[in-house]
Amino acid sequence: MSERIKKTFESGKKLLSIYFTAGYPELNDTRRVIRELEDSGADMIEIGLPFSDPLADGPTIQESSTQSLQGGMHTELLFQQLEGIREEVEIPLLIMGYFNPVLQYGVEDFCRRCQELGIDGLILPDLPLAEYQLHYEELFKKYGLTNVFLITPQTSEERIRQIDEASDGFIYMVSSASTTGVQQGFGEGKQAYFDRIASMKLRNPTIVGFGIGDSDSFRQATRQANGAIIGSAFIRMLTADGIPGIKNFIKGIIDN
């Protein structure tokens, strides 16, 4: 596990992780968004690498990815935008995206660039566990990258145990099988899912994603988990208020 991620979880607080699409709302906003998120009190950042066919993403993130790509974003440009970012921020940074752009870039070259820039980990929902262990685990470890796997309410206990054993950072608990930005709040069924995962006493901490957009849903999601991820609601705020709105958005989540 990267030292930055490890120290963040050791704080013991309920962590707020923010996902945003690189190059959104404007192509060159990536660094500004990262700096403002750290200054505003976010605990971890997932930098979304836009992709033309984002199957797991709902309309909000899809639209931000489309706009970013049309603005000229691509993998190498993101890396260029992140040059020297570790001279400005300490917050854990993960790149979240689909495996296709990583393959196109070259997996080892991608990992090497991530290490050079101080990226702490990768979240690649379409990289299967078996494929990762067979072909990429050694590479990720060679370049000090934490690989984060996702589980859903439909993931079997056996599979969750396998993912827990293969993980060295945290586990991303998708709250439902829907796409991002669709669900609002958590009913009894979701709480039962959170309780079930908590009762498994996993080795790795857990963070809940999908369906968190305000302080109430953040509290519900983190009752049993170590933190929660906000993506679509944050991007909707960026669309409406731009970077100046970040401070109030984060404050509204963690201070209420």
N, C-alpha and C positions, 0 to 999 in steps of 0.2 A: 504494500500500500504506500502511496506517496506520503511523505512526511506532512505535507500541508493538509491532505485529507485526514490523515490520522489525528493530527492536532485539533482539527476542527471538530471531529467527533468526540475527542477527549474533553472538549469544553463542557459536555453534558447538557447543553441547552437544546431546545427543539430547533433544528436548523431550518433556515429558509433558503432554498435553492431557487434561483431564477433561470428560466430558459428564455433566450431571445435568439432571433434569427440574425446571423452575421450580415452586415450590409443593410440593415433596416433600422429606422425608416429611410435613412439615406445611405448611400454606398459607403461613405467614409465615417459613419457614426459608430462603428464597432468598438473602437478604443474608448470613445466618450461614454458609451453605455456601460462598459466594464468599469471604468473609473467611478462613474456616478453610482453604480450599484454597490461597489465596495464602500464608498463614502457614506452611502445611505443606510448601511447596516445589513445588507444581504450577507449570507454566510458562504455561499458557493454559487458558481455560475456555470451554466451549461450553454456553450456557444453553438448555436445551431448552424450546421453546414448545409446551406440550401440545396435541394435536390428537386429535379423536375417531376419526379413521380413519388411524392411522399405519402405512401399508403396509410401509415398509422396516424397521419396528422389531419385534423379537422380543417374547416374552411379558413379559420383565422390564420393558422400557421402556414397553410398552403398558400394563401394570398401573400403573406409576407415573404415566403420563399420565392414566389413568382416575381414579385416586385424586385427583390434583391438580385435574382438572376438576370432579369431584364435590365437592371441597372449596371450589370457587368461583373457581379460577384462570381468568383470561381475559387477552387481550392488554393492555388498558388497565391492569388491575391489576398485571401484571408491570412495565409501565413505571413505575407509581406506586411499586412496591417498589424499583425501581432508582434513584429520585430521590436524587441526592447520592452515589451509589456511588463516583464518582471522587474524592470527598474521603476515601475509606477505602482504596481499593486501586489499584494501578498495573498489575496483571496484564492482558494482553489479554483482552477479553471479546467473544465472538461469540454471536449468537443463531442457533440451529439449529432449523429447523422446516419446516413445509410451507407452500406458497405460498398456499393458500386463506385462512388467517387474515390474511395480509399483504394480500391483495386485499380482504378484507372490511373491514379497517381503513382501507384506502386506501394505495396504495404510497408516494406521496410523503409523506403524513402519517406513515407508519411509519418511513420513512427519516429524516425530520426529527426525530422523537422519539429515534431511535437516536443521531443526532448530538448532540442536546441532552444525552443521558445519558452520552455517552462510549463508546458501543458501537463496536467497531472493525470488525466485519464480520458478514456473513450467510452461512449455509450453508442453502440451500434446494434439497434434492435433486430436487424435482420441477419446478424452473424450468429449462426447456430452454435450451441455449446460444443457439440462434437467437432464441428469444423474448426472452431477456435482452438480446441485442445490439440487437434491433429496437426494444424498448420501454423498457428499464429501465437500460441501462448508464449513460446520461448522468445519470439520477437518482441512482444509487448513487454515482457519482463526485462529483456536486454535493454530496452530504452526507458525503463522505469515508469511504464504506463499502467495505471489501474484500469482493468476492464470491468465494466458494470453490466450485469445481466438483468433482464426484466422478468418478473413473474406476474401472473394475472390470477383472478379468482378461479380460473379453470386449470391452472397448473397443478399437477398432482403433487402429493407430498413427496413421493420418491424423486420427482424432478426437482422440486425445491431443494431437497437435501443435496442432490448432485450439484446444483447451481451454487449452493452455500459452500460446498467443499471446494469448488473451482474459483470462488471469488476471494479477492484480497482487499476489498475496499468497502463497498456497501451494495445492498440489493435494492433495485428500483421496483417498488410495488405498484404496478398499474392497478388503479382502483376498479376499473371495469374493462370489458372487452371492446368498448366503443373507441372511436377516434378521439383525439384531443379536443378540448373545448366544448364538448357536447354535454357532459354530465354536470349537474349543479347540485352540490351537497351530497350527503351520505345518509342513506336509510339504515334500517336494522340489518339488512342483508350485507351491506358493506362493512358495518361495524363487526358483524360476525366473522367476516373474512379477516379483518384486521386482528380480531381476537385470536382467530385460529393461527395466524402466522406468529403472533406474539407467543402463543403457547408452545410453539415448536422450539423456542430457545435457540435460534440460529446463531452461528458463530459471528456472522456479519451484522452490522446495523442495517436498518431498513429506512427507506425514504419513500413516501407515497407520492405518486404523480397521477395526473388526470382528474379533473373535477375540483381543483382548489383555486379559488379566485378571490376570497376575502378572509377576514380574520376568523369568522365562524367556521368556515370549512377548513381553514388551517388548523384550528384547535381540534376539530373533529378528527382530522387525518393524523394528527401527531399525538393523539391520546395514548396510543400504544407504540407508534413508530418513532424513530429518532428525528424525523424531519419531513418536510413536504416540498414539492416542486410546483412552482407556478409558471405556466407558459402562456397559454392563450389569453388569459386575463391581463397579463403584463403587456403582451403585444397590442391588445385592444387599447390599453392605456397609452402606449407609445404612439399609436395611430392618432389618438384624440389629443393628447397633451404634449407629445414629444419628450425629449430628454429632460426638460425642466420639470416634468411631472413625476420623475422617478422617486425623488425624495419623499413626497407625500404618499405615493403608492406603498412604498416599503414601510413607512411609518404607520400607515393604516392597517398593515398586516401584523406587525410585531408589537405595536403599542396598545392594541385593543384586546 
